[in-house]
């Protein structure tokens, strides 16, 4: 299903991963691929996504990432592919 990505190895949409830095180790849990890690105030991390058959991240497409925090709050970032 185009446009759906997650971190679950049990889903057909599994293509997301997270690392603390561009060259850092992937933080996804080996068994479930779930992602749960602390981020300090002002901290950052890197999200990696796969582009199945080079058909998803086309110029002009809008990408939205939503992170859910331990307290249930969320943060959303939106970008447009150049």
C-alpha positions in Angstrom: 0.0 0.0 0.0 1.8 3.2 -1.1 2.2 5.9 1.4 2.2 3.7 4.6 5.4 2.9 6.5 6.1 1.5 9.9 8.7 -0.1 12.0 7.0 -3.5 12.5 8.7 -6.5 10.9 5.3 -8.3 11.1 3.7 -5.8 8.6 4.1 -5.6 4.9 4.9 -1.9 5.3 8.1 -2.4 7.3 10.6 0.1 6.0 11.4 2.6 8.8 14.4 2.6 11.1 15.8 5.0 13.6 19.4 5.8 14.7 20.9 8.4 17.0 23.2 9.8 14.2 23.6 9.3 10.5 26.4 6.7 11.1 24.9 5.4 14.4 23.6 1.9 15.0 19.9 1.3 14.3 17.8 1.5 17.4 14.9 -0.7 16.3 14.4 -3.8 18.6 15.7 -6.9 16.8 12.7 -9.1 17.5 9.8 -6.7 16.8 11.5 -3.7 15.1 9.7 -1.5 17.6 11.5 1.8 18.4 11.7 3.1 21.9 14.6 5.3 23.0 15.2 8.5 25.1 15.8 11.8 23.4 17.1 14.7 25.5 15.5 18.1 25.3 16.9 19.7 22.2 18.3 16.3 21.0 17.9 14.8 17.6 17.9 11.4 15.8 17.8 10.2 12.2 14.9 8.3 10.5 15.6 6.1 7.6 12.9 5.1 5.1 13.0 2.7 2.1 11.6 3.8 -1.2 10.0 0.7 -2.7 10.7 0.6 -6.5 11.8 4.3 -6.4 8.1 5.2 -6.5 7.3 6.9 -3.2 9.7 9.8 -2.6 9.1 11.6 -5.9 9.6 15.4 -6.3 6.8 17.4 -4.9 5.5 14.7 -2.6 4.7 15.7 1.0 6.1 13.5 3.8 4.8 13.6 7.4 6.5 11.9 10.4 4.6 11.7 13.7 6.4 10.6 16.9 4.5 9.5 19.9 6.1 10.1 23.3 5.9 8.1 26.5 3.4 10.6 28.0 1.1 10.1 25.0 1.9 13.5 23.4 3.0 13.7 19.8 5.2 15.8 17.5 4.8 16.0 13.8 7.3 17.1 11.1 6.3 17.7 7.5 8.6 18.2 4.5 8.2 18.2 0.7 10.6 16.2 -1.5 12.6 18.7 -3.6 
